[in-house]
Amino acid sequence: MTEEELIVEFALTRLDNPGLDLDELAALVVRRVGPEHMLQFASQNLADRGELRGALFEAAVEHVMRVVLSLRDGS
């Protein structure tokens, strides 16, 4: 899944759940995209952090948050 596709998925999830915080939305996105993308997100996050292992779901959620915040903040 590309970052653009991830942002679209996040935006659609936000439209469906307007009252949730960003981290709660990121967790919903990870649940919605399924195990294959969860693994992709987690592995990318761990590679970005220079770590060899970590909790799968939490690492995937952190990746979604990093992508969303980096595009939102423009950095």
C-alpha positions, -999 to +999 in steps of 0.1 A: +000+000+000+014+034-010+014+064+013-012+080-009-035+049-005-029+050+032-039+086+035-071+079+015-079+050+038-072+072+069-095+100+055-123+075+048-120+061+083-121+096+097-152+104+078-169+073+092-156+081+128-154+119+132-152+118+170-121+097+174-086+109+181-059+104+154-043+075+172-077+057+175-082+063+138-048+049+130-057+018+150-089+014+131-071+018+098-046-010+108-075-033+117-093-025+084-064-031+061-058-066+073-028-087+084-007-083+052-007-045+053-003-046+091+029-065+086+040-041+059+034-011+081+051-027+112+082-037+092+085-003+077+082+014+111+107-009+127+131-003+097+126+035+101+134+033+138+164+009+133+149-018+154+148-055+147+116-064+164+086-050+182+049-055+188+032-059+154+000-040+159+015-011+178+044-007+153+018-007+125-003+019+142+028+040+148+037+038+111+002+051+101+006+079+126+040+088+112+027+090+076-004+110+085+015+134+107+044+139+083+020+148+055-002+169+077+028+189+091+045+190+057+079+177+070 
